[in-house]
Each structure stands twice: as structure tokens, then as C-alpha cells.
Amino acid sequence: QVQLVESGGGLVQPGGSLRLTCAASGFTLNDYDIGWFRQAPGKEREGVSCLTKDGSAYYEDSVKGRFTISRDNASNTVYLQMNSLKPEDTAVYYCAQPWDCYSDWRYWGQGTQVTVSS
């Protein structure tokens, strides 16, 4: 049974940083693509980043150069380092396993709230 449990969200000032953590279980992380999407109130789900099993990383245009996705295969953990945060980054962030990084999300966690505000 696939489980994805996110942590690390919170309230941060503009320009600040947060690191989100996703504990994955029920599958071997390095056998699958993995990523993050977010959803803000009243907005549609938006893919943020995806990391292929081969190590290629993809980012949504608005987060390029600010966010970094990584994984630790030994601990089956995925990270999203978020720097230079902006108010428009405010959303619930979900760790998710896609069918692959070019298609839809298949499994996701309960989400963690990120609020960027002064």
C-alpha cells in the first residue's frame, strides 16, 4: 500500500526558506518517478516539480531557480527545498507519485500547508 506523508510546512516571511519532507512507504522510491504539486484556495492543482527515477528533475516555470527536489533512496524520503519564497507560493503542498513525470499523479499524501506572508 503506497503511503506518502508530508511534513515541514509552516508560516514563513517573503524571501524565506522551507524544506518539505515526504516519507514514502509501500514502494521502493528509486523504482519510480516522484514529485510535488500544490493547490491554493480557489485554484486548480499545479505541478511544482518532478524527479524521474533516472534522476532528471523538472520544475514549474515560476519556481525554477528557487526550488530543488531531491530524494534519499536509503531512507525512501523525498525533499523539496524552497528558497526565496513569495506570497504566491502559498498553498497546500502534496508529495505525489505520478504514473511518470509526463502524466498525471497517481498517489498523493494528505498535504502540508505553506503560507508565505509578512
C-alpha positions as CSV (number, residue, x, y, z in Angstrom):
1,Q,0.0,0.0,0.0
2,V,1.5,3.3,-1.1
3,Q,1.7,5.9,1.6
4,L,3.2,9.4,1.3
5,V,3.4,11.6,4.5
6,E,4.5,15.2,4.1
7,S,5.9,17.5,6.8
8,G,7.8,20.7,7.1
9,G,5.2,23.3,6.1
10,G,4.5,26.4,8.0
11,L,4.4,30.2,8.0
12,V,7.4,32.0,6.6
13,Q,8.1,35.6,5.6
14,P,8.7,36.5,1.9
15,G,12.2,35.7,1.0
16,G,12.5,32.9,3.5
17,S,13.0,29.2,3.1
18,L,11.4,26.0,4.0
19,R,12.2,22.3,3.4
20,L,9.4,19.9,2.9
21,T,9.9,16.3,3.6
22,C,7.9,13.3,2.3
23,A,8.3,9.9,3.9
24,A,7.3,7.3,1.3
25,S,6.4,3.7,2.1
26,G,4.8,0.8,0.3
27,F,7.1,1.1,-2.7
28,T,10.8,1.4,-3.5
29,L,11.4,5.1,-4.2
30,N,14.2,4.7,-6.7
31,D,12.0,2.5,-8.9
32,Y,9.5,5.3,-9.6
33,D,9.2,9.0,-10.6
34,I,8.2,11.2,-7.7
35,G,7.2,14.8,-7.3
36,W,5.2,17.6,-5.7
37,F,2.2,19.5,-6.6
38,R,0.4,22.3,-4.8
39,Q,-3.1,23.7,-4.6
40,A,-4.1,27.2,-3.5
41,P,-7.6,28.1,-2.4
42,G,-9.9,28.6,-5.4
43,K,-7.2,27.5,-7.8
44,E,-6.5,24.3,-9.7
45,R,-3.8,21.8,-8.8
46,E,-0.4,22.9,-10.1
47,G,2.6,20.6,-10.6
48,V,5.6,22.1,-8.9
49,S,8.4,19.6,-9.5
50,C,9.0,16.0,-10.6
51,L,12.1,13.8,-10.3
52,T,12.4,10.8,-12.6
53,K,13.8,7.5,-11.4
54,D,16.8,8.2,-13.5
55,G,17.5,11.5,-11.7
56,S,16.2,14.1,-14.1
57,A,14.4,17.0,-12.4
58,Y,11.6,19.1,-13.8
59,Y,10.2,22.4,-12.4
60,E,7.3,24.6,-13.0
61,D,8.5,27.9,-14.5
62,S,7.6,30.0,-11.5
63,V,9.8,28.0,-9.1
64,K,12.8,27.4,-11.3
65,G,16.0,28.6,-9.6
66,R,14.2,28.7,-6.2
67,F,13.0,25.2,-5.5
68,T,15.1,22.0,-5.6
69,I,13.7,18.5,-5.4
70,S,15.9,15.6,-4.1
71,R,15.5,12.1,-2.7
72,D,17.3,9.8,-0.3
73,N,16.8,6.3,-1.6
74,A,18.2,4.7,1.5
75,S,15.5,6.2,3.7
76,N,12.8,6.4,1.0
77,T,12.4,10.1,1.6
78,V,11.8,13.0,-0.8
79,Y,12.6,16.6,-0.2
80,L,11.6,19.9,-1.6
81,Q,13.9,22.8,-0.7
82,M,12.1,26.1,-1.2
83,N,14.1,29.3,-1.2
84,S,13.2,32.9,-1.9
85,L,9.6,32.2,-1.1
86,K,6.9,34.5,-2.4
87,P,3.3,35.1,-1.3
88,E,2.1,33.4,-4.5
89,D,3.8,30.2,-3.3
90,T,1.2,29.9,-0.6
91,A,-0.7,26.7,-1.0
92,V,-1.1,23.2,0.3
93,Y,1.8,21.1,-1.0
94,Y,1.4,17.4,-1.8
95,C,4.0,14.8,-2.3
96,A,2.9,12.6,-5.1
97,Q,3.8,9.6,-7.2
98,P,2.9,10.1,-10.8
99,W,2.4,7.5,-13.5
100,D,5.5,9.2,-14.8
101,C,6.7,12.8,-14.8
102,Y,4.9,13.4,-18.2
103,S,1.5,12.3,-17.0
104,D,-1.0,12.6,-14.1
105,W,-0.5,12.0,-10.4
106,R,-1.5,8.5,-9.2
107,Y,-1.0,8.6,-5.4
108,W,-0.5,11.6,-3.1
109,G,-0.3,12.4,0.6
110,Q,-2.5,14.5,2.9
111,G,-0.6,17.7,2.1
112,T,1.2,20.3,4.2
113,Q,0.3,23.9,4.3
114,V,2.8,26.5,3.3
115,T,2.0,30.2,4.0
116,V,4.2,33.0,2.8
117,S,3.2,36.2,4.5
118,S,4.7,39.2,6.4
